[in-house]
Amino acid sequence: MSVLLLIVQEVMVPFFLLAGLGAFLQRRLRFDMGTLSKLLNVYLLPAVCFVKLFDSSIDAALAGATIGFWLLLNATLSLLSAAAVKAVRIGKEDADVVQNSFILSNQGNYGLPVSELVFAQHPLGVSVQVIISVIQNVFTYTFGTFRMIPGKGKQLAAALAEHTVRLPVIYAMLGAAALRMLDVRIPAILWEPVAGVSDAFFAIALLTLGAQLANVQALSLGRSVLLGTIGRLLFAPVVAFALIRGFGWDGVFAQALFMASAYPVSRNSSLIALEYGRSPELAAQLVAVTTAISCVTVTAVISLALYIW
């Protein structure tokens, strides 16, 4: 069986079957999306981050390399997006949303489930994805929010205080790192409940993703949507590949970094745009279109990652 067929059969089909079930149930049951999002961000995501990092084989050097890579990738994409929207002459409000789409990717309820499927036998790959998920959350509610706030100043400070400082995943990551450095052994009576919550993440994350897509009324491929889609699904992996090659990384570490660069636009980018009234319809379209197309592009990136490294 070819690598591509194996990826489709063992990774993408299970992934989109569960997401499709989420879409079906959303149309029948009408979940409260706010509750589902809070369940993921406050309860399930911190648990899976804590368990995967505490139980991982990643060391401080690789963790630092992961964070450095992700910051450099986003900085490069920010410069590319600024040049792209200027070249295509997109209006200021739409331009801000398109620029966010280049860098605000869905590392949580898309990236983590895919990573768990691909790296089921390689915990290092999942650990890298967990770190990227945490950093991306922080990036979303700092730089991503800054771009959406027209007046900046006090509004920005309030937004950072409301979102970033209260992100549970940050404290989950710091807690796992501290316990590992101190070589603390967590008793089973505490570990088992947390591990149980972590195990629930995969199914609920994909159900939520499908429910989000079910709420999109129609897809559009206008100029802004097309540019944002190309930036997120094409430019990002190309830049990531160049950086990985430049640093000379290989193996599971390189595979995990390359795959993480290819995921579609984060729903959080749409929520931020809606909150501050900055082209929310365009933001929602970018989330939907990139997620729909990603079934092809992410499959291709996974295949390339496994073939090259």
KOLFILO-976757 format. One record per residue (C-alpha): x, y, z; residue in three letters. Coordinates in steps of 0.001 Angstrom, whole numbers, padded with zeros to 6 digits, always signed. Example, Ala and Ser with C-alpha at 12.3 -4.5 7.8 and 13.67 -1.06 7.14 Angstrom:
2
+012300-004500+007800ALA/+013670-001060+007140SER/
//
This chain:
309
+000000+000000+000000MET/+001392+003445-000944SER/+002193+006030+001736VAL/-000458+008394+000360LEU/-003176+005754+000424LEU/-002146+004721+003932LEU/-002403+008326+005163ILE/-005823+008767+003587VAL/-007073+005496+005054GLN/-005592+005724+008553GLU/-005486+009482+009172VAL/-007740+011592+006968MET/-010745+009246+006671VAL/-011109+008761+010470PRO/-010486+012486+010984PHE/-013174+013694+008578PHE/-015631+010936+009511LEU/-015621+012193+013098LEU/-015774+015827+011959ALA/-018644+014898+009622GLY/-020462+013285+012526LEU/-020049+016550+014428GLY/-021597+018465+011519ALA/-024492+015997+011329PHE/-025185+016184+015061LEU/-024971+019983+015007GLN/-027703+020179+012373ARG/-029887+017788+014365ARG/-029186+018845+017956LEU/-027944+022445+017681ARG/-025112+022448+020207PHE/-024252+025607+022093ASP/-020959+026466+020367MET/-019870+028772+023173GLY/-020144+025913+025668THR/-018297+023494+023382LEU/-015480+025998+022831SER/-015121+026634+026559LYS/-015137+022904+027237LEU/-012232+022490+024835LEU/-010167+025521+025825ASN/-010694+025445+029589VAL/-011040+021731+030338TYR/-009834+019351+027612LEU/-006964+021228+025913LEU/-005115+022018+029186PRO/-005451+018362+030236ALA/-004073+016970+026965VAL/-001229+019525+026975CYS/-000294+018636+030552PHE/-000405+014858+029980VAL/+001463+014877+026655LYS/+004216+017193+027883LEU/+004669+015538+031269PHE/+004776+012105+029641ASP/+006909+013138+026639SER/+010505+012555+025657SER/+011116+016103+024446ILE/+013989+017942+026108ASP/+014549+021638+026773ALA/+016678+022114+023648ALA/+014013+020705+021314LEU/+011280+022622+023113ALA/+013252+025843+022648GLY/+013874+025007+018985ALA/+010135+024412+018492THR/+009210+027772+020022ILE/+011934+029585+018068GLY/+010876+027961+014813PHE/+007235+028882+015311TRP/+008020+032506+016129LEU/+010317+032789+013095LEU/+007722+031159+010823LEU/+004986+033541+011980ASN/+007265+036568+011659ALA/+008111+035579+008071THR/+004460+034958+007211LEU/+003517+038324+008708SER/+005941+040074+006350LEU/+004713+038028+003382LEU/+001071+038749+004195SER/+001728+042491+004453ALA/+003360+042486+001025ALA/+000615+040281-000462ALA/-002370+042395+000630VAL/-000583+045513-000582LYS/+000158+043961-003969ALA/-003439+042760-004424VAL/-004788+046097-003100ARG/-007177+044764-000496ILE/-008935+047307+001733GLY/-007591+047899+005247LYS/-010289+046036+007192GLU/-010253+042970+004935ASP/-006455+043144+004782ALA/-006189+042747+008554ASP/-008337+039602+008436VAL/-006367+038162+005501VAL/-003062+038845+007262GLN/-004323+037057+010354ASN/-005308+034077+008204SER/-001669+033633+007165PHE/-000545+033102+010768ILE/-003523+032045+012931LEU/-003795+028332+012237SER/-005975+025696+013881ASN/-003393+023891+015997GLN/-005852+022764+018694GLY/-008942+020930+017489ASN/-007393+020176+014082TYR/-003628+019908+014543GLY/-003606+017884+017750LEU/-006031+015151+016580PRO/-004146+014766+013277VAL/-000857+014628+015156SER/-002172+011942+017505GLU/-003183+009826+014508LEU/+000079+010272+012581VAL/+002428+010000+015561PHE/+000631+007274+017492ALA/+003939+005405+017732GLN/+006134+008512+018112HIS/+005259+010586+021227PRO/+007861+013211+020301LEU/+005719+014325+017347GLY/+002679+014841+019575VAL/+004792+016736+022137SER/+006011+019132+019444VAL/+002406+019711+018341GLN/+001336+020361+021933VAL/+003996+023058+022355ILE/+002983+024666+019064ILE/-000681+024588+020130SER/+000141+026499+023315VAL/+002349+029056+021544ILE/-000288+029548+018844GLN/-002937+030253+021470ASN/-000724+032907+023019VAL/+000069+034350+019577PHE/-003630+034500+018663THR/-004558+036562+021693TYR/-001596+038917+021442THR/-000515+039680+017886PHE/-003760+038446+016313GLY/-005848+040564+018673THR/-003591+043599+018244PHE/-004269+043597+014509ARG/-008039+043559+015051MET/-008278+046422+017570ILE/-008768+049732+015751PRO/-007848+052036+018650GLY/-005148+049866+020279LYS/-004023+051434+023592GLY/-006286+050627+026546LYS/-008411+048281+024444GLN/-005358+046155+023700LEU/-004311+046003+027349ALA/-007830+044941+028338ALA/-007922+042274+025620ALA/-004571+040846+026673LEU/-005641+040777+030314ALA/-008935+039111+029441GLU/-007611+036456+027075HIS/-003892+035754+027272THR/-003278+035869+031017VAL/-006277+033602+031565ARG/-005311+030911+029053LEU/-005311+027644+031050PRO/-003017+025921+028526VAL/-000159+028229+029506ILE/-000335+027127+033126TYR/-000775+023491+032104ALA/+002428+023662+030057MET/+004360+025472+032794LEU/+003094+023016+035395GLY/+004122+019987+033335ALA/+007556+021487+032670ALA/+008110+022312+036353ALA/+007084+018847+037541LEU/+009365+017215+034977ARG/+012349+019347+035997MET/+011746+018546+039660LEU/+011334+014859+038775ASP/+008004+014700+040624VAL/+006039+011465+040345ARG/+002308+012071+040172ILE/+000323+009491+042177PRO/-002144+007366+040211ALA/-005089+008764+042166ILE/-004369+012172+040562LEU/-002892+011045+037242TRP/-005733+008771+036132GLU/-008486+011456+036199PRO/-006320+013931+034261VAL/-005323+011256+031736ALA/-009000+010345+031331GLY/-009880+013942+030476VAL/-006956+014019+028025SER/-008244+010905+026255ASP/-011582+012622+025660ALA/-009979+015508+023764PHE/-009675+013777+020378PHE/-013356+012962+019920ALA/-014721+016229+021335ILE/-012267+018345+019324ALA/-013370+016790+016043LEU/-017041+016956+017000LEU/-016583+020684+017696THR/-014747+021233+014414LEU/-017569+019575+012480GLY/-020190+021561+014384ALA/-018380+024793+013522GLN/-018360+023936+009817LEU/-022059+023026+009900ALA/-022855+026617+010905ASN/-021319+028087+007724VAL/-024118+029013+005353GLN/-022234+029384+002064ALA/-018684+029315+000737LEU/-017168+032116-001313SER/-013923+032283-003296LEU/-013512+036031-003673GLY/-010130+037720-004001ARG/-009579+038101-000254SER/-010625+034518+000533VAL/-008402+033194-002253LEU/-005359+035128-001027LEU/-005873+034083+002580GLY/-006333+030445+001546THR/-003163+030445-000546ILE/-001250+032109+002277GLY/-002353+029604+004915ARG/-002312+026355+002931LEU/+000528+027010+000455LEU/+002851+029814+001559PHE/+003057+028608+005171ALA/+004253+025054+004357PRO/+006701+026379+001756VAL/+008263+028806+004246VAL/+008305+026111+006943ALA/+010046+023688+004589PHE/+012723+026261+003786ALA/+013323+026975+007485LEU/+013510+023284+008421ILE/+015974+022637+005608ARG/+017978+025697+006604GLY/+018344+024495+010189PHE/+019172+020964+009028GLY/+016511+019230+011126TRP/+015202+015785+010238ASP/+013268+012805+011591GLY/+010062+013044+013606VAL/+010946+016554+014782PHE/+011090+017895+011211ALA/+007939+015998+010249GLN/+005960+017464+013152ALA/+007080+021039+012410LEU/+006278+020746+008705PHE/+002850+019251+009348MET/+001987+021934+011906ALA/+002590+024636+009297SER/-000118+023256+006999ALA/-003280+023379+009112TYR/-006234+025629+008145PRO/-007250+028973+009616VAL/-008199+028932+013283SER/-011788+029547+014333ARG/-010401+031901+016984ASN/-009417+034315+014218SER/-013090+034468+013233SER/-014175+035030+016841LEU/-011719+037915+017235ILE/-012898+039504+013986ALA/-016505+039183+015143LEU/-015744+040624+018580GLU/-014125+043763+017154TYR/-016329+044113+014067GLY/-013550+043615+011523ARG/-014979+041834+008460SER/-016384+038864+010433PRO/-018021+037341+007331GLU/-014665+037202+005534LEU/-013026+035663+008606ALA/-015695+032942+008800ALA/-015335+032205+005083GLN/-011576+031787+005462LEU/-012042+029287+008277VAL/-014575+027268+006258ALA/-012767+027327+002899VAL/-009319+026482+004271THR/-010746+023669+006396THR/-012604+022189+003414ALA/-009563+022342+001115ILE/-007193+021113+003830SER/-008381+017526+003409CYS/-006295+017544+000206VAL/-003437+019861+001185THR/-002819+018409+004658VAL/-002795+014891+003192THR/-000167+016041+000687ALA/+001961+017691+003382VAL/+001838+014602+005621ILE/+002872+012444+002663SER/+005780+014751+001842LEU/+006880+014907+005468ALA/+006990+011114+005796LEU/+008678+010726+002412TYR/+011375+013397+002865ILE/+012232+012824+006523TRP/
//
